[in-house]
Amino acid sequence: MIANYIYLTLIVVLLFGAVIFAHELGHFLAARVFKMVIEVFSLGFGPAIWKRKYRGTTYKIGIFPIGGYVELPQMDPTGGLPAAKPKQADGAESVAAPQGGASLPPPPLPEPLPFVAPWKKIIVAAAGSGGNLALAIIIAWIVYFFGKPSTPAERSATIGFVETNSAAYRQGLRLGDEIMAVNDANVGNWSEMIQECARLEEVAFSIRRAEGTPTIRVPTEKNALGFRTVAGLREVSLCKVMAVEAGGSAELSGVRPEDVIKRFNGETVLSVDHLIALVSARPGLATALEVERGAQTLALSVTPQSDSALGRARIGIRFDPLAVDYDRVVHIPPGSQLKSHATSILRAVRALLTPREARSTIEGLGGPPIIIYMILDAVRKGLMIALWFLCFLNVNLAIINLLPIPVLDGGHILFALWELLTRRRVHPRVALAIHQFFFALLIAALILLSGRDVQRLFKLRRLSQAVAAPEAVTNTSAATITTNQTK
């Protein structure tokens, strides 16, 4: 167990480190091309656990592996003001004299750094995002070549179950409806639908059915983790058997662990909750059951038995509610992967700038803890899933860093553009004030987001622990965590 945690931690650090390394390497290489002064190239922050100076640059690895930086003094719009020393009246720096001796002459002032043209600064600032984009392209080709495991919900936004006591059901949403668009924004899978619903208090679903394409308006509400979602909906999922109860109807009929239940009483099973409803409707009745076992499809017969404790019929099988079962390997073209990742991020940025969507979008933002958790979750699911998520992270970092916000690369580009257009730099004191203001905002935002993330992760852990309690049902942010349910 401990060895597994150590392994997962190392993989997460390596993957996150790869994202940061690609970004900083982009800055570094561009600065080298323009022969700029590079004082430090660091992966991680804090005291160095390893460092070496080579050709005027100190290379080091910080003790805290989250983040990194390249120190380029010629890119600093503040002119290094915080490091300035007090001056004497004549402008020379004061120098303490040795005891009993005469005053020493001031040390020679450092030579001014060579001038760097604004257009070169723009390229160096943008090169970090270029490094992330280059890594994203490489990863996208790897994922395309080897293929990515895929769930049914990743290929469409078809509804796998609707709770009959929910507002969604009352408004007319039904099992098997395929959601084509949310508020006129096209969605191609369940995750995209969730993201659109998380931004508004009411959404309009464009539904594809055999009889037409109606539009149905439904309210959203906050779930246990504080995210807005349409309550009562489940995505299409595989019904993969985790365990079969000894002596139960399923065991007697020939159902085995790892079987995937495809049809019940002639009806295609779209989710675990759908199967529960189908089984509950046929107590004591022999019913046709179709299961998939490896490459075989088996036709069985099972008789649901009433359970007085549960108040419904069941057949004696258990599913793993936290498992993500994949039924197909897909080869997504690299361009489609990059477009999907970029669209998702740009849609979030647009929502932040849209008054009616901004508040809900801010409530759904995550900080470093959530990012680390998502990387860890992707690693647990397999190498290709982890690489696919790493591609998303690189595209995310590339776009976010280009936003015109001081302390980000986009801020450096903004300062350089000002210099290019006006032929003069922003006054160092003005640049310093702007930098300090936005740096304080960034730190405050990270603290707030991290604090909220810790609370959400704690709640998620408590919900996950409910797995030990049969028949418990709890909603999460992106889907429903249904604990070990006895069917």
SULTAUR-V888658 format. One line per field, one symbol per residue. psi: psi as a letter, one per 30 degrees, with the letter a starting at -180 (. if undefined). A space follows every 50 residues. Layout:
psi->???
This chain:
psi->eeeeeeeeeeeeeeeeeeeeeeeeeeeeeeeeeghlkjekjkjllakkfk lkkkhfkjklklfjgjallkjjfffjffghefgklkllegfkkkkkklkg llkkkklkkkkkkkkkkeeeeeeeeffeeeeeeeeeeeeeeeeeefkkkk leffflhkkfkkkfgleeeefgklkfkjjeljhgjkkfleeeeeeefffl fkljkjkklegailkkkklllkafggkkljkfkklklkikkelkkkflee effgklkfkjjekkhfkkkfleeeeeeeeffhkgkkkkkklkjbfkkkjl kkjkkkjeefglllfhlkljffkjkkfkkkjkkeeeeeeeeeeeeeeeee efgjeffeeeeeffklaeeeeeeeeeeeeefleeeeeeeeeeeeeeeeee ffkikkfleeeeeeeeeeeeefgklkkeeeeeeeeeefeeeeeeeeeeee eeeeeeeeeeeeeeffefjkgkkkkaefakjjljkk.
